[in-house]
Amino acid sequence: TNKRNTQTHKHTKTNKMPSLTPQERRRETTEAAVHDGLINGAMVLVPAMGGLMLAMKNQKFLQGTNWQSRTALVIMPALFTFAWTAETKMHSMMQNMANEQEHANMVVEHYHNNSNNKTITNKIGETDETERKLMDLYRQSVQESGVRIIQGDKLGVHHRIANFWQENPFKMLAIAAVPSVGLIFYGRSGAKHLQLSHKILQTRVIGQFAVISLMLGLMGFKEYMDRNGTFITQVEADRRVQRIEVARADFLARLEQAKRLQKEQHDILIHATAHKKNMLKNTTTTNNNNNNN
């Protein structure tokens, strides 16, 4: 009964895990790229519309443009941002998947080549104890791959912000620096005794100090995240373990195929050698008979 309950628990846990098929990974990558592109496109679209509304108050702008060019001034920056950020996100996710697959292959080859683990990894049909040891080794390798595992299937808001911060430090700098410089200029604009050139000069000096301070703080936090690891959920960690299991199955299948091919080549070589010996023996016997005659 306990064995059946354990198998049922494992089966239920496996069903909750995301699929590792190429189609599922492609769908996941596409959805994440489109989502990131839409968010960044919307962030550019809003200020572009605001800039157009301000420009519409200028009579020269109204006389020099038509509705097609005005529409393009709003839409094209957003479309460019959408395409660029979606492509960047897709490339980043594909690189991450390639790194995860490489890590899985390295873990499998390491444990297979290690003399202490040969008896574990050379067998295809493992016992429950061997399977448990393998799972522990795989989980340990995932934990030591530069990640911090959070229990559950979803990350908290602060975890997602920290991961975004680590992956996109310059975006965070732009998000923090542009409003800061704008607020500094807005504060200087209230000084009536200053000319516009002096306001711009003071904004540049104070803004430069603010941007450098922000950059130091942002890069310091990024360094902290790089040292301690990215946040991932327990579900993602289990999926990486499952990916290592799939890589191990492929690795053992390749080993079996290589052994089978090696055996076939060995049999062919033995057959060819025996055939050659028989031919030499027959040739020698024929020559002896001819000499006797």
DAQUI-V591603 format. One record per backbone hydrogen bond with DSSP energy under -0.5 kcal/mol. NH is the residue of the N-H (numbers start at 1). CO is the residue of the C=O. E is the energy in kcal/mol with one decimal. If there is no record, write none. Layout:
nh:NH co:CO e:E
nh:NH co:CO e:E
This chain:
nh:5 co:1 e:-2.5
nh:6 co:2 e:-2.5
nh:7 co:3 e:-2.4
nh:8 co:4 e:-2.6
nh:9 co:5 e:-2.4
nh:10 co:6 e:-2.5
nh:11 co:7 e:-2.6
nh:12 co:8 e:-2.5
nh:13 co:9 e:-2.5
nh:14 co:10 e:-2.3
nh:15 co:11 e:-1.9
nh:16 co:12 e:-1.3
nh:17 co:13 e:-0.7
nh:17 co:14 e:-0.7
nh:25 co:21 e:-2.3
nh:26 co:22 e:-2.5
nh:27 co:23 e:-2.3
nh:28 co:24 e:-2.4
nh:29 co:25 e:-2.4
nh:30 co:26 e:-2.4
nh:31 co:27 e:-2.5
nh:32 co:28 e:-2.1
nh:33 co:29 e:-2.3
nh:34 co:30 e:-2.6
nh:35 co:31 e:-2.4
nh:36 co:32 e:-2.3
nh:37 co:33 e:-2.4
nh:38 co:34 e:-2.5
nh:39 co:35 e:-2.0
nh:40 co:36 e:-2.2
nh:41 co:37 e:-2.4
nh:42 co:38 e:-2.4
nh:43 co:39 e:-2.0
nh:44 co:40 e:-1.3
nh:45 co:41 e:-2.2
nh:46 co:42 e:-1.9
nh:47 co:43 e:-0.8
nh:48 co:44 e:-1.7
nh:49 co:45 e:-2.3
nh:50 co:46 e:-2.1
nh:51 co:47 e:-2.7
nh:52 co:48 e:-2.0
nh:53 co:49 e:-2.3
nh:54 co:50 e:-2.0
nh:55 co:51 e:-2.4
nh:56 co:52 e:-2.0
nh:57 co:54 e:-1.2
nh:58 co:55 e:-1.9
nh:59 co:57 e:-0.5
nh:62 co:58 e:-1.8
nh:63 co:59 e:-2.2
nh:64 co:60 e:-2.0
nh:65 co:61 e:-0.8
nh:70 co:66 e:-2.1
nh:71 co:67 e:-2.1
nh:72 co:68 e:-2.2
nh:73 co:69 e:-2.0
nh:74 co:70 e:-1.0
nh:74 co:71 e:-0.5
nh:75 co:71 e:-2.8
nh:76 co:72 e:-2.2
nh:78 co:74 e:-0.8
nh:79 co:75 e:-2.7
nh:80 co:76 e:-2.7
nh:81 co:77 e:-2.3
nh:82 co:78 e:-2.5
nh:83 co:79 e:-2.6
nh:84 co:80 e:-2.8
nh:85 co:81 e:-2.6
nh:86 co:82 e:-2.3
nh:87 co:83 e:-2.2
nh:88 co:84 e:-2.4
nh:89 co:85 e:-2.7
nh:90 co:86 e:-2.5
nh:91 co:87 e:-2.5
nh:92 co:88 e:-2.3
nh:93 co:89 e:-2.5
nh:94 co:90 e:-2.5
nh:95 co:91 e:-2.1
nh:96 co:92 e:-2.2
nh:97 co:93 e:-2.5
nh:98 co:94 e:-2.2
nh:99 co:95 e:-2.3
nh:100 co:96 e:-2.5
nh:101 co:97 e:-2.4
nh:102 co:98 e:-2.4
nh:103 co:99 e:-2.5
nh:104 co:100 e:-2.4
nh:105 co:101 e:-2.4
nh:106 co:102 e:-2.4
nh:107 co:103 e:-2.4
nh:108 co:104 e:-2.2
nh:109 co:105 e:-2.5
nh:110 co:106 e:-2.4
nh:111 co:107 e:-2.4
nh:112 co:108 e:-1.9
nh:113 co:109 e:-2.4
nh:114 co:110 e:-1.5
nh:117 co:114 e:-1.4
nh:118 co:114 e:-0.6
nh:118 co:115 e:-0.6
nh:120 co:117 e:-0.7
nh:121 co:117 e:-2.5
nh:122 co:118 e:-1.9
nh:126 co:124 e:-1.0
nh:131 co:127 e:-2.5
nh:132 co:128 e:-2.2
nh:133 co:129 e:-2.0
nh:134 co:130 e:-2.3
nh:135 co:131 e:-2.4
nh:136 co:132 e:-2.2
nh:137 co:133 e:-2.2
nh:138 co:134 e:-2.5
nh:139 co:135 e:-2.7
nh:140 co:136 e:-2.3
nh:141 co:137 e:-2.1
nh:142 co:138 e:-2.0
nh:143 co:139 e:-2.5
nh:144 co:140 e:-1.6
nh:145 co:142 e:-1.5
nh:147 co:143 e:-0.6
nh:148 co:230 e:-3.2
nh:150 co:232 e:-3.0
nh:160 co:156 e:-2.3
nh:161 co:157 e:-2.5
nh:162 co:158 e:-2.0
nh:163 co:159 e:-2.4
nh:164 co:160 e:-2.6
nh:165 co:161 e:-2.7
nh:166 co:162 e:-2.3
nh:167 co:163 e:-2.3
nh:168 co:164 e:-2.6
nh:172 co:168 e:-1.9
nh:173 co:169 e:-2.0
nh:174 co:170 e:-2.4
nh:175 co:171 e:-2.7
nh:176 co:172 e:-1.9
nh:177 co:173 e:-3.1
nh:178 co:174 e:-2.0
nh:179 co:175 e:-0.5
nh:180 co:176 e:-1.1
nh:181 co:177 e:-2.7
nh:182 co:178 e:-2.2
nh:183 co:179 e:-2.6
nh:184 co:180 e:-2.1
nh:185 co:181 e:-2.4
nh:186 co:182 e:-2.3
nh:187 co:183 e:-2.2
nh:188 co:184 e:-2.0
nh:189 co:185 e:-2.0
nh:190 co:186 e:-0.5
nh:190 co:187 e:-0.7
nh:191 co:188 e:-1.8
nh:192 co:190 e:-1.1
nh:194 co:191 e:-1.1
nh:199 co:195 e:-2.2
nh:200 co:196 e:-2.5
nh:201 co:197 e:-2.2
nh:202 co:198 e:-2.7
nh:203 co:199 e:-2.4
nh:204 co:200 e:-2.3
nh:205 co:201 e:-2.3
nh:206 co:202 e:-2.6
nh:207 co:203 e:-2.5
nh:208 co:204 e:-2.3
nh:209 co:205 e:-1.8
nh:210 co:206 e:-2.3
nh:211 co:207 e:-2.9
nh:212 co:208 e:-2.4
nh:213 co:209 e:-2.1
nh:214 co:210 e:-2.5
nh:215 co:211 e:-2.7
nh:216 co:212 e:-2.3
nh:217 co:213 e:-2.2
nh:218 co:214 e:-2.9
nh:219 co:215 e:-2.8
nh:220 co:216 e:-1.9
nh:221 co:217 e:-1.9
nh:222 co:218 e:-2.2
nh:223 co:219 e:-2.3
nh:224 co:220 e:-1.8
nh:225 co:221 e:-2.3
nh:226 co:222 e:-2.7
nh:227 co:223 e:-2.0
nh:228 co:224 e:-2.0
nh:229 co:225 e:-2.9
nh:230 co:146 e:-1.6
nh:232 co:148 e:-2.4
nh:234 co:150 e:-1.5
nh:234 co:152 e:-1.2
nh:235 co:152 e:-1.2
nh:237 co:233 e:-2.1
nh:238 co:234 e:-2.5
nh:239 co:235 e:-2.1
nh:240 co:236 e:-2.0
nh:241 co:237 e:-2.1
nh:242 co:238 e:-2.5
nh:243 co:239 e:-2.1
nh:244 co:240 e:-1.9
nh:245 co:241 e:-2.0
nh:246 co:242 e:-2.3
nh:247 co:243 e:-2.3
nh:248 co:244 e:-2.4
nh:249 co:245 e:-2.4
nh:250 co:246 e:-2.3
nh:251 co:247 e:-2.4
nh:252 co:248 e:-2.8
nh:253 co:249 e:-2.2
nh:254 co:250 e:-2.3
nh:255 co:251 e:-2.1
nh:256 co:252 e:-2.6
nh:257 co:253 e:-2.3
nh:258 co:254 e:-2.6
nh:259 co:255 e:-2.6
nh:260 co:256 e:-2.4
nh:261 co:257 e:-2.6
nh:262 co:258 e:-2.5
nh:263 co:259 e:-2.5
nh:264 co:260 e:-2.5
nh:265 co:261 e:-2.6
nh:266 co:262 e:-2.3
nh:267 co:263 e:-2.8
nh:268 co:264 e:-2.5
nh:269 co:265 e:-2.4
nh:270 co:266 e:-2.5
nh:271 co:267 e:-2.7
nh:272 co:268 e:-2.7
nh:273 co:269 e:-2.5
nh:274 co:270 e:-2.7
nh:275 co:271 e:-2.5
nh:276 co:272 e:-2.3
nh:277 co:273 e:-2.3
nh:278 co:274 e:-2.3
nh:279 co:275 e:-2.2
nh:280 co:276 e:-2.4
nh:281 co:277 e:-2.6
nh:282 co:278 e:-2.7
nh:283 co:279 e:-2.5
nh:284 co:280 e:-2.5
nh:285 co:281 e:-2.5
nh:286 co:282 e:-2.3
nh:287 co:283 e:-2.4
nh:288 co:284 e:-2.2
nh:289 co:285 e:-2.2
nh:290 co:286 e:-2.1
nh:291 co:287 e:-2.1
nh:292 co:288 e:-2.3
nh:293 co:289 e:-1.9
